């Protein structure tokens, strides 16, 4: 096998030779989530919100270049966009192990194709956008860890008079080390979100949501979850929207006690100036756990963005949610955390970003009344520098630091990754 770094080194001068004088600054990346694949969410209400949602949930795939609305010819009512990326990196702990650390060089190749139809630029009318991205990950000395992963998504919007309907579907086929289960495992996640908005008047509207999440693990218990929400929203003024409502759901985990839950929710959407944006939805959840009785936890989804001056963005995301664990039967955990991102354009072609975050995972049994069997504290830090070579090609240098401190010894680890990535569209 030819060394990945040598293969990637041949690409750099080829891309650099295509440098264009009319460079365009890269769009600022949104907040990235680390390892959670799904969480209760505010549905996207704009193209930027949809970008942020993709980055939070599917940060394994650097897909900011896949959104057709960012392309120069996206004013058309249709678009077909082949895209790809190649990443060469070194990982000093590919198994995320505390006692048996093994490092290796790796090469990741990500081919993809996106298709769009309708209002791709502003996304205020009807549209549909579909994308497929594959990821072939090959290691130099640990070929048993090689894998092909997949990400597919469909996002559509339909507007008729006072009714707006959005649908979002995402599919993930992954084969890497899952922090929750603590081992390398194949898993597939199917996530479907339907959102309907009905304008009662210029001041208020009703929103209804339905969501289905299927988690299918090769090793470990999978689950099927259904959730519905209804919220009433009132536009207090052009800058402030207040809302509230209820949600309910059913979670059926393999080989585990069935669960139902209810949530009481409040929502605040506040844009005091052009530089500041705040979206928050939160409340409390009561979950019925069979033999373990009831379980009450807070729920939160807070996103803030601050743009102090042109070319600079500071973002913050905080959350608290409960979901089933793939580590064992009859086990859930509540994840509470915060992500912070800073992005700064340096001239016309350079972009520097710094992302970091913390998450606490508190586990509890769903079939017996007992104490916490496990508690994890996860940290990550991700600085990067990106160069836009042409309108369709970018290079990025990055470093990833991840650390998990668990009261179960074999779930703790420290991991460092560093590498270079080239992404392009056609």
Secondary structure, DSSP 8 states (H G I E B T S, - for coil): ---HHHHHHHHHHHHHTT--SS------------S----------SHHHHHHHHHHH-TTS--GGG-GGGSTTTTSSEEEEEEEEEEEEEES-TT--SSS---EEEEEEEEEEEEEEE--SS-SS-EEEEEEEEEEEEESS-GGG-EEEEEEEEEEEEEETTEEEEEEEEEEEEEEEETTTTEEEEEEEEEEEEEEEEESSSSEEEEEEEEEEEEEESSS--EEEEEEEEEEEEEEETTEEEEEEEEEEEEEETTS--EEEEEEEEEEEEEEETTEEEEEEEEEEEEE-GGG-EEEEEEEEEEEEE--STTEEEEEEEEEEEEE-SSSTTEEEEEEEEEEEEEEEETTTEEEEEEEEEEEEEEEESSS----S-EEEEEEEEEEEEEEEETTEEEEEEEEEEEEEESSGGG-EEEEEEEEEEEEE-
